[in-house]
Amino acid sequence: MAISLISPGVKITEQDLVSSSSSLAATAGAFAGMFRWGSIDLPQLVLNEAELVAEFGKPKSTNVVDFLSAANFLSYAAPLYVVRSANNTAKNATSEATTGSGTAGTGVLIKNKDVYETTASFDNGPWAARYAGEIGNSLKVSICPSAAAWQSTLTGTFTVAIGTTAVVGSGSAANTELIPGDLFVAGGKSIRVASITNATHFTLESAHTTGVTAGSSAVRRWEFYGEFTAAPGTSIYGAGVNAVNDELHIVVVDEDSVITGAKNTVLEKFEGLSKGSDAKASEGGTNYYKDIINNQSKWIYWTDHDSAGSNWGNTLVGTTYTAVTTPKNYSLAGGNDGGALTDGDRTTSYSYIADENSVPATLIVAGQASATVANYIISEICEVRKDCIACISPLRANVVNNAGSEVSAIETWAGTVTRSTYAFADSNWKYQYDKYNDTYVYVPCNPDTAGVMSRNDVLRESWLSPAGPANGVMNNVVKLAWNPNQTARDALYKVAVNPIYTQIGRGTLLFGDKTFFLKNTSLNRINVRRLFIDIQKTIADAARNVLFDQNDESTRVNFVNNVTPYLRAVQARRGLQAFRVVCDSSNNPDEVVSNNEFICDIFIQPIRSVNFVQLNFVSVRGSANFTEIAA
C-alpha cells in the first residue's frame, strides 16, 4: 500500500475493526468569541479567569455569554487558547488626525501586531490604543519632550485667595504656557491645573490652602514630574555622536478610571527614550521611542511623530532635535467594541485554531455557535486535524423557554449539524450568576462538557468516560434551561446528544458519553475516540524519530520495542483490552522499502464504557439455599 506522501513525513491511517449491532495531562481547550479587549484573530493562551479578564477585559451584557463560556471551561482543570473575534466596526481609540486640529481621533481598526507591522502608515496622529474597544477611550498619553516642558518659570505674576481654586494672573500667558493637568507651583503648594480660561485666568483642581499673594511668581511643572528622576535632555549615546535634545519621557494613564477604577492612574511610564531612530540603550538594544513603545507597551501603539517634532525619527549623528517646549497630552477616543458577531466573523476566528502546531488544543469549545459555525469547527478543524474534539450545544431557543418542545427542537437542530466521531453534543444551557454585571444569564453547556473532559484527563485518563455522578459533575449551575426525564434522555441518546440533567443530592451531571455519530462502532463513544487520539499522537511523535533512519530490520525492531511498552502502559491503565504491533518484512516488503516507506500496523481492542446496568432482584423463601438458587 503506497503512503502517497510527497515530502518526508508521517502518515496516519485509521481503521475501525470493532463493529457490532450496538495521556493528555492538562488538556488545553480552544475557543473563539466576542471580547472587549485584546488582539483580534490571534490565539492567546489563558490559564485562569483572572488572566482572561486581564487579557480580554471584563464583559458587558453584549459579550457576557462568550466571556462566561471561556471562564466556565477555565473553572475546571486546563488552560484555554482564546481567539478574540470582531467585525470591522470594532475600532482602536486614537489621538488626533495628523491633518486635524488636535481633537481626539475617530478610531482605526488594528486587529493585532501582525496587522500593525504590515500597515504602512496611519492617519490618526501619534498614538493608537493597543487593541480595539471602548476601553481604549479611557487612555491618555502624555509626553515630556524637553527640559523646558519638564519645568519652566511662568511669565508674569499671580494671585490666589486662600481656599479658592481661581488663579488670576498679571502680565501672564496662561493660555500658551499651561495645559490642563500641569502642576501650578506657588505659595509652597503644587496643584494640578483643571482648566484655562484665557491668558490671565485659570482654575485649579483643588483649593489653595495657603493662598498666593498678589505679585507672586510661579513655576509650571509637567503633571508627571514626580514620576521621574530628572528632566529629559541628551542621552549618553546621543551625546557620543553629537546629537542634542534627543530624550523624552512618556506616560500612559487611565484618564477616566475605566481600567483601574481610579482616574488618572499611571499604567506605565518610559523614561529617557530617544527620538533618534538608531538610538541605543546603555545595556544594548534600541532606545528609539517608537520601537520601545511598540515592543514594550501593553496599552498603546506609536502611529506617527508629533507634528511639532519636525525631525523626530531622524538618525542621531549631529542632529539637534526639534525643541518642543511644552508637554503634549493626547486623550484617546473613537474606540469601539464592534457589533454583534456574524457566523462569518466567528468562523474566521476559529480558522486561527486550525493549525495544531500553533494551537495544540484537544478540546474545541463551540460556545453559542450556530449550526453553520459548529459545522465549520467539526469539518474544517477537527476532521482535518484529527487530534481534537468539538464540543457543541443546541441553540438557546431550542431549550430556553421552550417547555415541552425541547426534544423535538434538539432533534431538528441535530439534523443540521455534521455527524462526526470528532464531535460531542450535549443537550442544555445553564443559568448562572454573572458577577461582572450583577445579573443572571443563560450560557451553553459545551464549555462545561469540555471542562469535565479536561478534569477527567488530569485526575484520571483521557480514555476513561467523563460522564456520570463520579466524573461528570458540572460547576457554577443555578439551574438548567430544562431537566430531561428518562424518556427525554432516551430520545436524545438515540440522536447521539448527551443528556445533562440535575439529580437531587448529586448535582448537575453529564449523563452520556456518545460521540456525535450514528453508526454503531466503538468510535461512537468519547472515551474510545479520545483513546485513539491519545495513542495516535504519542506514537506519531515516536515515529518522527524514525524519519531518515536506515530502513532495515533493526529500525523496525527498535520502533516496535518503543511502541509496545507504551501500549502496555495504556493497557495497564485500563485504556485497552489487547493490542498487536506489526512492523516487519510482512508489511514492509522490498517494494515498500524501495519507495523509502516505513509501515507499522497497530491493532487496538478498546475497552467500552458501561452505559446500561441491569440489576436482577429475586425474592426467595426463608429456607432457601442461596448457593443452589444462584446455580
Residue, then its C-alpha position, 0 to 999 in steps of 0.5 A: m500500500a503506497i503512503s502517497l506522501i510527497s515530502p518526508g513525513v508521517k502518515i496516519t491511517e485509521q481503521d475501525l475493526v470493532s463493529s457490532s449491532s450496538s495521556l493528555a495531562a492538562t488538556a488545553g481547550a480552544f475557543a473563539g468569541m466576542f471580547r472587549w479587549g485584546s488582539i483580534d484573530l490571534p490565539q492567546l493562551v489563558l490559564n485562569e479567569a483572572e488572566l482572561v479578564a486581564e487579557f480580554g477585559k471584563p464583559k458587558s451584557t453584549n459579550v457576557v455569554d462568550f466571556l462566561s463560556a471561556a471562564n466556565f471551561l477555565s473553572y475546571a482543570a486546563p488552560l484555554y487558547v482564546v481567539r478574540s473575534a470582531n467585525n470591522t466596526a470594532k475600532n482602536a481609540t486614537s489621538e488626533a488626525t495628523t491633518g486635524s486640529g488636535t481633537a481626539g481621533t475617530g478610531v482605526l481598526i488594528k486587529n493585532k501586531d501582525v496587522y500593525e507591522t504590515t500597515a504602512s502608515f496611519d492617519n490618526g496622529p501619534w498614538a493608537a490604543r493597543y487593541a480595539g474597544e471602548i476601553g481604549n477611550s479611557l487612555k491618555v498619553s502624555i509626553c515630556p519632550s524637553a527640559a523646558a516642558w519638564q519645568s519652566t518659570l511662568t511669565g508674569t505674576f499671580t494671585v490666589a485667595i486662600g481656599t479658592t481654586a481661581v488663579v488670576g494672573s498679571g502680565s501672564a500667558a496662561n493660555t500658551e504656557l499651561i495645559p490642563g493637568d500641569l502642576f501650578v507651583a506657588g505659595g509652597k503648594s503644587i496643584r494640578v491645573a483643571s482648566i484655562t480660561n484665557a491668558t490671565h485666568f485659570t482654575l485649579e483642581s483643588a483649593h489653595t490652602t495657603g493662598v498666593t499673594a498678589g505679585s507672586s511668581a510661579v513655576r509650571r511643572w509637567e503633571f508627571y514630574g514626580e514620576f521621574t528622576a530628572a528632566p529629559g535632555t541628551s542621552i549618553y549615546g546621543a551625546g557620543v555622536n553629537a546629537v542634542n535634545d534627543e530624550l523624552h519621557i512618556v506616560v500612559v494613564d487611565e484618564d477616566s478610571v475605566i481600567t483601574g477604577a481610579k482616574n488618572t492612574v499611571l499604567e506605565k511610564f518610559e523614561g529617557l527614550s530617544k527620538g533618534s531612530d538608531a538610538k541605543a540603550s546603555e545595556g544594548g538594544t534600541n532606545y528609539y521611542k517608537d520601537i520601545i513603545n511598540n515592543q514594550s507597551k501593553w496599552i498603546y501603539w506609536t502611529d506617527h511623530d508629533s507634528a511639532g517634532s519636525n525631525w523626530g525619527n531622524t538618525l542621531v549623528g549631529t542632529t539637534y532635535t526639534a525643541v518642543t517646549t511644552p508637554k503634549n497630552y493626547s486623550l484617546a477616543g473613537g474606540n469601539d467594541g464592534g457589533a454583534l458577531t456574524d457566523g462569518d466573523r466567528t468562523t474566521s476566528y476559529s480558522y486561527i485554531a486550525d493549525e495544531n502546531s500553533v494551537p495544540a488544543t484537544l478540546i474545541v469549545a463551540g460556545q453559542a455557535s450556530a449550526t453553520v459555525a459548529n459545522y465549520i469547527i467539526s469539518e474544517i478543524c477537527e476532521v482535518r486535524k484529527d487530534c481534537i474534539a468539538c464540543i457543541s450545544p443546541l441553540r438557546a431557543n431550542v431549550v430556553n423557554n421552550a417547555g415541552s418542545e425541547v426534544s423535538a427542537i434538539e432533534t431538528w437542530a441535530g439534523t443540521v449539524t455534521r455527524s462526526t466521531y470528532a464531535f460531542a453534543d450535549s443537550n442544555w444551557k445553564y443559568q448562572y450568576d454573572k458577577y461582572n454585571d450583577t445579573y443572571v444569564y443563560v450560557p451553553c453547556n459545551p464549555d462545561t462538557a469540555g471542562v469535565m473532559s479536561r478534569n477527567d484527563v488530569l485526575r484520571e485518563s483521557w480514555l476513561s468516560p467523563a460522564g456520570p455522578a463520579n466524573g461528570v459533575m458540572n460547576n457554577v449551575v443555578k439551574l438548567a434551561w430544562n431537566p430531561n426525564q428518562t424518556a427525554r434522555d432516551a430520545l436524545y441518546k438515540v440522536a447521539v446528544n448527551p443528556i445533562y440533567t440535575q439529580i437531587g443530592r448529586g448535582t448537575l451531571l453529564f449523563g452520556d458519553k456518545t460521540f456525535f455519530l450514528k453508526n454503531t462502532s466503538l468510535n461512537r463513544i468519547n472515551v474510545r475516540r479520545l483513546f485513539i487520539d491519545i495513542q495516535k499522537t504519542i506514537a506519531d511523535a515516536a515515529r518522527n524519530v524514525l524519519f531518515d533512519q536506515n530502513d532495515e530490520s533493526t529500525r523496525v525492531n527498535f520502533v516496535n520495542n518503543v511502541t509496545p511498552y507504551l501500549r502496555a502502559v495504556q493497557a495497564r491503565r485500563g485504556l485497552q483490552a489487547f493490542r498487536v504491533v506489526c512492523d516487519s518484512s510482512n508489511n514492509p516488503d522490498e517494494v515498500v522499502s524501495n519507495n523509502e516507506f516505513i509501515c507499522d500496523i497497530f491493532i487496538q481492542p478498546i475497552r467500552s464504557v458501561n452505559f446500561v446496568q441491569l440489576n436482577f432482584v429475586s425474592v426467595r423463601g426463608s429456607a432457601n439455599f442461596t448457593e443452589i438458587a444462584a446455580 
